[in-house]
Amino acid sequence: MSERPPISPRSPRAALEPEQVPPPPRRSERARNPFVVVGNAIITLLLVGMIGAGAAYYYGRQKLEAPGPLQEDKVVNIPARAGMADIADVLQREGVIDNNRWAFIGAVLAMKARSELKPGEYSFQKSASLRDVIGTIVEGKVVQHSVTIPEGLTSEQIVARLSDNDIFAGSVREVPREGTLLPETYKFPRGTTRDQVIQRMQQAQKRALAEIWERRSPDVPLRSPDQLVTLASIVEKETGKPDERSRVAAVFVNRLRQKIKLQSDPTIIYGLVGGKGTLGRPIKRSEISQPSPYNTYVIDGLPPGPISNPGRASLEATANPARTRDLYFVADGTGGQQIQNDTVEPADDAAPPAAVGAPADASPTAATKPPPKKPAKPAAAPARQGAAQSTTTPPVVQQ
């Protein structure tokens, strides 16, 4: 009979503990494979990156769409050749974007718009978001400035006006030929060269003249579009009222038909001063008969070229004059045929022209009857540039 080992009394806790702790399970050979380790790391990094990208996208979108700091609409000039960082500095300085210029740079890069940023003068609206600001610059929505060129100015006067306007750049290389510019209201962005302005006005005049010449009255005694411009330039200088142009044009057309001298005062002035446009004084008596290619008191028919740049309305009125037999017109004191300092002042012994609307067969005795002495004229309000008084009878003026 074998002897059993003595039993050693143990505490209840010790009795519950195993006599030998089992060894930990061995890692599989696959888990220890370096490719598996690298793959797990890559997956982890991808997950972290995706989470980060999502957070960045959410933050960036919020930043793009958030209202900007502008308290009111503002015009800002982005200079030429400005880079992305330079533009960010300008926008930050002008208060269009907040102080975090890197947010603008990041947004431009995210929108792949770095090469599409354009210089120019831009109008940013109040509280414009970063997306709106970048979109405005990328689309080139520059501010358009309205420039009005009045009818009846000479080409030299128009060039002078363009030279005085600081929204334009460069200089005009050559004063354009008289009558080749169309007076209108145009819109140009800041920095447009003056030569580009001239080219646009010339193109507009060519289009308008071609259209009007095609629609002219078939019995107008004008042989070419150039003659139409020449007569329209005289009509333009003779009246300040739009509703008079058609009848004033009819007077000159009727005189051309009947081979009567046009006798237009503005043609005397142009013959004396050319493109300067105004004398700054009344015409002298001796200047009425002074020989000049433009003096229609001396020459027959039309002068050799326009005396101003007529507007569309005068071109249309000359191409389609009123159906009248009128041969004379005078100033009526209501704004028609407005008087300027460089227009003729009738003397006491001047022969009075018939009023507007006098028929071609009006009594010559009535037309040449000496008028009574006229009272001194009160000072008048300044007339529009180039407006002239009556033309079709020789006035008597200062000696």
C-alpha positions in Angstrom: 0.0 0.0 0.0 1.5 3.2 -1.2 1.7 6.3 0.8 -0.1 9.4 -0.2 1.5 12.8 0.0 0.4 14.6 3.0 -2.4 17.1 2.4 -1.4 20.6 3.2 -4.3 22.7 4.3 -4.9 25.8 1.9 -7.0 28.8 2.3 -10.2 28.9 0.2 -8.7 31.6 -2.2 -5.5 29.5 -2.7 -7.6 26.5 -3.4 -9.4 28.3 -6.2 -6.2 29.3 -8.0 -4.9 26.9 -10.7 -1.7 25.1 -9.8 -0.1 26.2 -13.2 -0.8 29.2 -15.4 -1.3 28.1 -19.0 1.1 29.8 -21.5 -0.3 32.6 -23.8 -1.4 31.4 -27.3 1.2 31.8 -29.9 0.7 34.4 -32.7 0.0 32.9 -36.0 2.7 33.0 -38.6 0.4 35.0 -40.9 -0.1 37.8 -38.3 3.7 38.1 -38.1 4.0 38.5 -41.8 5.5 42.0 -42.6 3.1 42.5 -45.5 0.2 42.1 -43.2 1.7 44.6 -40.8 2.3 47.2 -43.5 -1.2 46.6 -44.9 -2.8 47.2 -41.5 -0.8 50.4 -41.1 -1.9 51.7 -44.5 -5.5 51.0 -43.8 -5.2 52.8 -40.5 -3.6 55.8 -42.2 -6.3 55.8 -44.9 -9.0 55.8 -42.4 -7.4 58.6 -40.4 -6.8 60.5 -43.7 -10.4 60.1 -44.8 -11.7 61.3 -41.5 -9.3 64.3 -41.7 -10.3 65.1 -45.2 -13.9 65.0 -44.4 -13.4 67.4 -41.5 -11.3 69.7 -43.7 -13.9 69.6 -46.4 -16.6 70.5 -44.0 -14.5 73.3 -42.5 -13.5 74.6 -45.9 -17.1 74.6 -47.2 -18.2 76.4 -44.2 -15.4 78.9 -44.7 -16.2 79.4 -48.4 -19.9 80.0 -47.8 -19.7 82.1 -44.6 -20.5 85.8 -45.0 -17.5 88.0 -45.4 -16.5 91.0 -43.3 -17.5 93.7 -45.7 -20.0 96.1 -44.1 -21.1 97.7 -47.4 -20.5 97.3 -51.2 -17.0 98.3 -52.1 -15.0 98.7 -55.3 -11.5 97.3 -55.2 -8.8 97.5 -57.9 -6.7 94.4 -58.5 -3.5 95.6 -60.2 -2.1 94.0 -63.3 0.4 91.2 -62.9 -0.7 90.7 -59.3 -0.1 87.1 -58.0 -2.4 85.0 -55.8 -0.6 86.2 -52.6 -0.7 89.8 -53.8 -4.4 89.6 -54.5 -5.0 88.2 -51.0 -3.1 91.1 -49.5 -5.1 93.6 -51.4 -8.4 92.0 -50.4 -7.4 91.7 -46.8 -6.2 95.4 -46.7 -9.5 96.5 -48.2 -11.5 94.5 -45.8 -13.1 92.2 -48.4 -11.7 89.0 -46.6 -10.8 88.5 -43.0 -7.3 88.5 -41.6 -6.7 84.9 -42.5 -5.2 85.4 -46.0 -4.3 81.7 -46.1 -8.0 80.8 -46.2 -8.2 82.8 -49.5 -5.1 81.1 -50.9 -6.3 77.7 -49.8 -9.7 78.3 -51.3 -8.2 79.4 -54.6 -6.0 76.3 -54.8 -9.0 74.1 -53.8 -11.1 75.6 -56.6 -8.2 75.2 -59.0 -8.5 78.9 -59.9 -5.0 80.2 -59.4 -4.3 80.7 -63.2 -7.8 82.2 -63.7 -7.5 85.2 -61.4 -7.9 88.4 -63.5 -6.8 91.9 -62.7 -9.3 94.8 -62.9 -11.7 96.9 -60.9 -14.3 94.8 -59.1 -17.4 95.7 -57.1 -17.8 93.3 -54.1 -21.2 93.2 -52.4 -21.8 93.6 -48.7 -20.9 90.4 -46.7 -19.6 88.7 -49.9 -18.5 85.2 -49.1 -15.1 83.8 -50.1 -16.7 81.9 -52.9 -18.4 85.0 -54.2 -15.2 87.0 -54.1 -13.1 84.4 -55.9 -16.0 83.8 -58.5 -16.2 87.5 -59.2 -12.4 87.7 -59.9 -12.3 84.5 -61.9 -15.3 85.6 -64.1 -13.7 89.0 -64.7 -16.8 90.9 -63.7 -15.1 94.2 -63.7 -16.8 97.5 -63.0 -18.2 99.2 -66.2 -18.0 103.0 -66.3 -20.5 104.9 -68.3 -19.0 107.5 -70.6 -21.3 109.9 -72.6 -20.0 111.6 -75.7 -22.4 114.4 -76.7 -23.5 114.8 -80.3 -22.0 117.6 -82.4 -18.4 117.6 -80.9 -15.5 117.5 -83.3 -13.1 114.6 -83.3 -10.5 116.9 -81.7 -12.9 117.8 -78.9 -13.8 114.1 -78.3 -10.1 113.2 -78.0 -9.7 116.0 -75.5 -12.5 114.7 -73.4 -11.1 111.2 -73.4 -7.7 112.6 -72.5 -9.2 114.3 -69.4 -11.0 111.1 -68.2 -8.8 109.2 -65.8 -10.4 105.8 -66.2 -8.7 105.4 -69.6 -5.0 104.6 -70.2 -2.6 105.4 -72.9 -2.9 108.2 -75.5 -4.6 108.7 -78.8 -1.9 108.2 -81.5 -3.9 110.2 -84.1 -7.0 112.3 -84.1 -9.6 110.4 -86.1 -11.1 111.8 -89.3 -14.0 114.1 -88.7 -17.4 112.5 -88.6 -16.1 108.9 -88.1 -17.1 108.7 -84.4 -20.6 107.9 -83.1 -21.5 110.0 -80.1 -23.3 107.8 -77.6 -23.2 106.5 -74.0 -20.6 103.7 -73.8 -19.5 101.5 -71.0 -15.8 100.8 -70.4 -13.8 99.1 -67.7 -11.1 101.1 -66.0 -7.8 100.8 -67.8 -9.2 100.7 -71.3 -6.8 102.4 -73.7 -8.0 105.5 -75.4 -7.2 104.0 -78.8 -9.6 101.1 -77.9 -12.3 103.7 -77.1 -11.7 105.4 -80.5 -11.9 102.1 -82.3 -15.1 101.1 -80.6 -16.7 104.5 -81.5 -15.6 104.1 -85.1 -17.0 100.6 -85.4 -20.3 101.8 -83.9 -20.4 104.6 -86.4 -19.8 102.3 -89.3 -22.6 100.0 -88.2 -25.1 102.8 -87.6 -24.2 104.6 -90.9 -24.6 101.4 -92.9 -28.0 100.7 -91.4 -29.3 104.3 -91.9 -28.0 104.6 -95.4 -29.9 101.4 -96.4 -33.1 102.9 -95.0 -32.7 106.4 -96.5 -35.4 108.1 -98.5 -34.8 107.3 -102.2 -35.2 111.0 -103.3 -32.6 112.4 -100.9 -30.0 114.2 -103.1 -27.0 112.6 -101.5 -24.7 110.3 -103.5 -22.8 108.5 -100.7 -22.8 107.7 -97.0 -20.0 110.3 -96.6 -22.2 113.0 -97.9 -24.9 111.9 -95.5 -22.5 112.3 -92.6 -21.5 115.7 -93.9 -25.0 117.1 -94.1 -26.0 115.4 -90.8 -23.1 117.1 -89.1 -24.5 120.5 -90.2 -28.0 119.5 -89.0 -26.5 118.5 -85.7 -24.8 121.8 -85.1 -27.9 123.8 -86.2 -30.5 122.6 -83.7 -30.6 121.7 -80.0 -34.0 120.1 -80.1 -34.5 116.5 -81.2 -38.0 117.2 -82.7 -36.5 119.9 -85.0 -33.9 117.8 -86.7 -36.2 116.4 -89.4 -37.4 119.8 -90.5 -34.0 121.4 -90.3 -32.7 118.5 -92.4 -35.5 119.2 -94.9 -34.5 122.8 -95.3 -31.0 121.9 -96.3 -32.1 119.0 -98.5 -34.6 121.4 -100.3 -31.8 123.9 -100.8 -29.5 121.2 -102.2 -32.2 120.2 -104.7 -32.7 123.8 -105.8 -29.0 124.5 -105.9 -29.3 127.2 -103.3 -26.3 127.8 -101.0 -26.8 126.2 -97.6 -25.6 129.3 -95.7 -24.9 127.6 -92.4 -23.1 129.6 -89.7 -21.4 126.6 -88.1 -19.6 125.9 -91.4 -18.1 129.4 -91.2 -16.8 128.6 -87.8 -15.4 125.3 -88.8 -13.6 126.9 -91.7 -12.0 129.4 -89.3 -11.0 127.1 -86.4 -11.3 123.6 -87.7 -11.5 120.9 -85.1 -11.4 123.3 -82.1 -15.1 123.7 -82.7 -15.8 127.1 -81.3 -14.7 130.7 -81.9 -15.4 132.0 -78.4 -16.9 135.2 -80.0 -19.5 136.2 -82.6 -18.7 135.8 -86.3 -17.5 139.0 -87.8 -19.1 140.5 -90.9 -15.9 140.1 -92.9 -15.8 136.4 -92.1 -19.2 135.7 -93.7 -17.8 136.2 -97.2 -14.3 135.0 -96.3 -13.3 132.2 -98.8 -13.1 128.8 -97.2 -13.8 125.3 -98.4 -16.3 124.9 -95.6 -18.0 128.3 -95.8 -21.4 127.5 -97.2 -22.1 131.2 -97.7 -19.4 131.1 -100.3 -19.3 127.6 -101.8 -22.1 125.8 -103.6 -23.5 122.5 -102.1 -21.9 120.6 -99.3 -18.5 121.3 -97.8 -15.7 118.8 -98.4 -16.3 116.9 -95.2 -18.2 116.9 -91.9 -17.9 119.7 -89.4 -18.7 117.5 -86.4 -19.6 114.0 -85.3 -23.3 113.7 -85.7 -25.4 111.4 -83.5 -27.7 108.7 -84.7 -30.8 110.9 -84.5 -29.3 113.5 -86.9 -28.1 110.8 -89.3 -31.6 109.3 -89.4 -33.3 112.8 -89.8 -31.0 113.6 -92.7 -31.6 110.3 -94.4 -35.3 110.7 -94.0 -36.1 114.4 -93.7 -39.6 115.9 -93.3 -41.8 116.2 -96.3 -41.9 120.0 -96.6 -40.9 122.7 -99.1 -39.2 124.8 -96.4 -36.1 126.8 -97.4 -35.5 128.9 -94.3 -35.6 128.7 -90.5 -34.7 131.0 -87.6 -34.2 130.7 -83.9 -37.6 130.7 -82.1 -36.5 131.6 -78.6 -37.6 128.4 -77.0 -34.4 126.4 -77.2 -34.5 125.6 -80.9 -31.5 127.0 -82.7 -29.9 128.0 -79.4 -27.5 130.9 -79.5 -23.9 130.7 -78.2 -21.1 133.2 -78.0 -19.6 132.0 -81.2 -22.8 132.4 -83.3 -23.9 135.3 -85.4 -25.6 138.3 -84.0 -28.0 140.0 -86.4 -27.6 143.8 -86.9 -30.3 146.4 -87.4 -30.2 146.3 -91.2 -30.1 142.5 -91.5 -32.6 140.9 -93.9 -34.9 138.7 -91.9 -35.2 135.0 -92.8 -38.6 133.5 -93.1 -39.6 131.4 -90.0 -39.4 127.7 -89.9 -41.9 126.3 -92.2 -41.9 129.1 -94.7 -42.8 127.5 -98.1 -40.4 127.5 -100.9 -42.6 129.9 -102.9 -42.9 132.5 -100.1 -43.0 136.1 -101.1 -39.4 137.4 -101.6 -40.6 140.8 -100.7 -41.6 139.7 -97.2 -38.4 137.6 -96.8 -36.2 140.6 -97.5 -38.1 143.3 -95.7 -35.8 145.0 -93.2 -36.8 144.2 -89.6 -37.4 146.8 -86.9 -34.6 147.5 -84.5 -34.4 144.6 -81.9 -34.0 145.2 -78.2 -31.0 144.0 -76.4 -31.2 140.3 -75.6 -31.1 139.2 -72.0 -28.4 136.8 -70.9 -29.3 133.3 -71.9 -28.6 130.0 -70.3 -25.6 128.3 -71.7 -26.5 126.3 -74.8 -25.3 122.8 -75.6 -21.8 122.6 -77.2 -21.9 123.6 -80.8 -25.6 124.8 -81.0 -26.0 127.5 -83.6 -28.6 130.1 -84.5 -30.3 130.6 -87.9 -28.3 129.9 -91.0 -30.1 130.2 -94.2 -29.9 134.0 -94.7 -26.7 136.0 -94.3 -26.7 137.6 -90.9 -25.0 140.9 -90.2 -22.5 140.8 -87.3 -19.7 142.6 -85.6 -17.3 144.5 -87.8 
